[in-house]
């Protein structure tokens, strides 16, 4: 592959897959209309789940699409559909990473899981997370403009024997999401402001994800992962929980179970992926939105990244490849 239209397609590729929050009504509809491979992906996932997830994605209602057990497989389906169309044109893939549920999408890019199997897993994951959130209600809040070490300190200070707050998503050097019991998260937010945080934004979530409050869901998820037909990934997937490359099926299962209660170490994940891929690598974000591309630019200076989610973006990408 050479250069065309100014797009450099030589060198190594890292696939990036977004997490929850990127879902919106209408997602993937243009892909299904324009690309048979995307349409087939949505159909295989609908068949595996036994529900018309694609209809919910294309038409809503929004309240139903936003429910955790629907939003998670919807985002995975969108990423998998984009990959089904552009994967072969993506160059030499050397690594993949996904944010939270996106880690499952990353295993799809690496051939470790089929899209339909991954969708069943993330739907189960979403159900379990929702159940854990109902059993012990928790919340999350984004902290902007404060170093992670200071957020950690505020969380430790805010936690008690019965109420916990933790740094859950380490998204950028100055953007950390905290998670835990509502009162502790509120206290931690105040502590972050006292330490100089620019803003603390409460998030609309159905539980305290990536915190110890998700422990009841982890054991059940482990069972579902154990039964899923994983293969060794064709290239390493950088795990959220460890920021280390995963190269085997059994380790993939372990890391995905751990991920529910462990923080998403996204800054370290991106640094590790960049180190694996080497200079001149290209990151390709597949799925709805461009959140991960924005974060990457703040983590790895000079990184080359493109977000591909709409039919027009897919067409442009294929024309440049």
Buried (B, 14 or more C-beta within 10 A) or exposed (E): EEEEEEBBBEBBBBBBBBBBBBBBBEBBBBBBEBBEBBBBBBBBBBEBBEBEBBEBBBEBEEEEBBBBBBBBBBBBBBBBBBBBBBBEBBBBBBBBBBBBBBBBBBBBBBBBBBBBBBBBBBBBBBBBBBBBBEEBEBBBBBBBEBBBEBBBBBBBBBBEEEBBBBBBBBBBEBBBBBBBBBBBBBBBBBBBBEBEBEEBEEBEBBBBBBBBBBEBBBEBBBEBBEEBEBBBBEBBBBBBBBBBBBBBBEBBBBBBBBBBBBBBBBBBBBBBBBEBBEEEBBBBBBBBBBBBBBBBBBBBEEBBBBBBBBBEBBBBBBEBB
